[in-house]
Amino acid sequence: MKTPVTHSRIPVAILGATGAVGQTFIRLLDGHPWFRVAEVAASERSTGKTYAAATRWIEGSLPADVALLDVKPCDPALLTSPVVFSALDSAAAGDLEPAFARAGRFVLSNAKNFRMEADVPLVIPEVNAAHLSLLGAQRAARGWSGAIVTNANCAATMATMAMAPLHERFGVRSAFVATMQAVSGAGYPGVPSLDILGNVIPYIGDEEPKIETEMQKMLGRMVGSRIEPAPFVVSAHANRVAVENGHTVCLTLGFEQKPTPEQAIAALREWRGAPEVRGLPSAPDLPLRYRDEPDRPQPRRDVGDGRGMTVSVGRVRADEILDLRLVAMGHNTVRGAAGGSILNAELLVSTGVIARVGG
Ligand SMILES: NC(=O)c1ccc[n+]([C@@H]2O[C@H](COP(=O)([O-])OP(=O)(O)OC[C@H]3O[C@@H](n4cnc5c(N)ncnc54)[C@H](OP(=O)(O)O)[C@@H]3O)[C@@H](O)[C@H]2O)c1
């Protein structure tokens, strides 16, 4: 059962509102019980126009109230919302996100810039909600009255969710990862159609190093006031494929205690993640769905599961080189970006870190 509206909605700003992830924020926040889109901001290419005029809207209907908003510059002096969802390009996020945190705003970021900083939580709420306890140290060390919370690279998100229950029970020792990533992961307008139609591009700039480092941070544990990364090694191949939405990740895993495929499937089926996340407005009933069909998961059939927030897993089988093989797939702009950020913000509201309006 979803949480009802029990208080006035918190005004939020979307930075990078015109892009692929920014638009997904606006789509997912339409009718949200706790947040309302009060401000939209983007680059000087878009400022001074209405949101409808500045944006080439990609999917579904553009909410009428947002269509009429003026696109503002990404300047904390000009935006007043206490919660800021950032879908900024990394070239802009490095300066802009700290400016908002310094000005007392909670920044929920999708950019890579601060993910690996020791005092910045990199969070998938069901996996490592406990890492949000870094925020006190972050604010003290940086002198910020606001804060930055990040979510991970989209392919790393799908892989980490599939690995979380297995790491918890059997201890991942090594991971070989090969991705097939959707074109929407490259933003809008993204990859030229003549480069990708009928093609596979075996290179995504800067992607493999993110997959090879972010998972260990997310699956690490809090030791005192710092994160001890999980001690496994990762080898990643990142590929762009002609799929609209949904990153597929093939994983081959080695374990400290080798599970049978049946034990691994049971762990995946039983996993529900951190209890404090259940019942939040964007939390799916099942964060992971194990599929028995031999040819699933598939982006076309499974990407909408849990309104894009469920990661589908299948094809668990033994492996002769490491221990097990499996496939994970999830929606890159929803679970892997905007939906993940919104769930982070909901958790911060439900735990009282972000104040409710009038409450
Ligand atoms: N797409 C995904 O699946 C995905 C998943 C996880 C994380 N991410 C990350 O999320 C962020 C956004 O990705 P995207 O795919 O939405 O990219 P995108 O479609 O290229 O959108 C980029 C947005 O940033 C704005 N922007 C660019 N330079 C700016 C500047 N100097 N000042 C202010 N705004 C500026 C753009 O505004 P204008 O329209 O005005 O130029 C646009 O709104 C990136 O950091 C990306 O790595 C993306």
The ligand as an ORCA input file, in Angstrom:
! r2SCAN-3c Opt
* xyz 0 1
  N      20.522      9.049    -19.065
  C      20.728      8.173    -18.100
  O      20.256      7.005    -18.165
  C      21.529      8.521    -16.886
  C      21.586      7.590    -15.852
  C      22.316      7.889    -14.685
  C      22.947      9.105    -14.600
  N      22.897     10.013    -15.632
  C      23.564     11.294    -15.428
  O      22.545     12.283    -15.282
  C      22.994     13.538    -15.809
  C      22.014     14.007    -16.884
  O      22.011     13.042    -17.943
  P      21.029     13.137    -19.191
  O      21.129     11.804    -19.830
  O      19.715     13.670    -18.797
  O      21.791     14.249    -20.094
  P      21.175     15.296    -21.163
  O      19.942     14.747    -21.783
  O      22.324     15.668    -22.039
  O      20.758     16.563    -20.265
  C      21.715     17.421    -19.673
  C      21.027     18.545    -18.931
  O      22.050     19.383    -18.327
  C      21.813     20.739    -18.706
  N      23.104     21.462    -18.793
  C      24.166     21.160    -19.583
  N      25.162     22.069    -19.376
  C      24.700     22.947    -18.457
  C      25.235     24.117    -17.843
  N      26.472     24.559    -18.128
  N      24.495     24.774    -16.919
  C      23.241     24.336    -16.603
  N      22.663     23.239    -17.164
  C      23.392     22.563    -18.073
  C      21.118     20.675    -20.061
  O      20.394     21.879    -20.277
  P      20.130     22.497    -21.773
  O      19.010     21.688    -22.374
  O      19.745     23.894    -21.485
  O      21.400     22.354    -22.549
  C      20.198     19.474    -19.831
  O      19.045     19.887    -19.118
  C      24.416     13.309    -16.333
  O      25.337     13.681    -15.333
  C      24.434     11.797    -16.580
  O      25.738     11.264    -16.518
  C      22.193      9.752    -16.763
*
